[in-house]
Amino acid sequence: MNERVVLYTRKDCHLCDNARDLVRGVCADEGVAWREVDVDSDPAVRARLSDLTPVVEVDGVQVGYWRIRPELVRLALDTGPGVEGDRAVGGQ
């Protein structure tokens, strides 16, 4: 199964717990697969995303970090896979 949504998290992170609940709910509503990756499990991922955790990517494009906004995740899912654009956004 190809997951369209990837959530990058780390242990003992309350923002990550919130993001997990949000992503789980949005993906369930949209009928989309997702997976979670611990940023501390891979040095390259940790170097790239550590300061931004949690991070959400949809179809390989970053759509949020820190405080994830469900409407941005939904918009990215509605846009469809493989669509390039100015979808990368910040948190808060």
N, C-alpha and C positions, 0 to 999 in steps of 0.2 A: 504494500500500500504506500502510495506517495503522499506524504503529509504536506499540505499547502502552508501550514502555519508551524513555525518553530518558535518556541519560547525558551530563551536562555535565562537561567536562574542560578542561584547558589544557595547553599544551606544556610539556615538561620537568618533569612532575609525576609522581613515582613512585607516589603513591597513585592517580592517574588511570590509570596503566598497570595497576595491580592491579585496579582497578574495571572497566576495559575487559575484561580477561580473565575476570573473574567474570561480568559481564553477558553477554558473548558465550557463555559456557558455560551459564548458566541459561536464556537465551533459546533456545539450540539444544536443550537438554533439553526445554523446554516448547513448542517449535515456535512461538515468538512473534517478531515483527519488532521490531527496535530501531534506534535511530539515535544518533549522537554529535554533540554541539554544543560547539564551542569557546566558552567563556564570554567570551573576549577578542575574539570576532568581532562582538559586538553590545553597545553601551554599556549598554542597559537590562538585558540578561542579566548582564553583568559587575557592575553595581550591585546586582543582586538576589542573586547567587550567589557572587561572587568569594571571599568568606572561607570558604565551605563546600566548595569544590571538592575532590574530585569529588562530584557530586550525582546521585542516581538518582530519577527520577519514573516511576511506573507509572500509566497512565490519568490523567495530570495531577496526581497526588498525590505529594508528596515522601515517599519511603520510606527514604532514607538519605543520609548524607553522610560525608565523610572516609574512614572504614574501613567499606566497604559489607558488610553481612551478607547472604549468599545466602538464608538462610531467610526474611528479611523481604521480599526481592524475590519469592521463590516464593509466600509468603503473599499478597502484594498481587496477584500474577497469578492465584492461585486464587480470590480474592475476586470478581474479575470487573470489567469496565469499568462505569463509571458508579455504582459503589457508594460512597456517602459513608460516612465513618466516621472513627475516630480512628487512621488509619494512618500519619500523619506521625510519623516518629521521628528521633531524633538519631543521630549516628555513634557510634563507639566503644562 
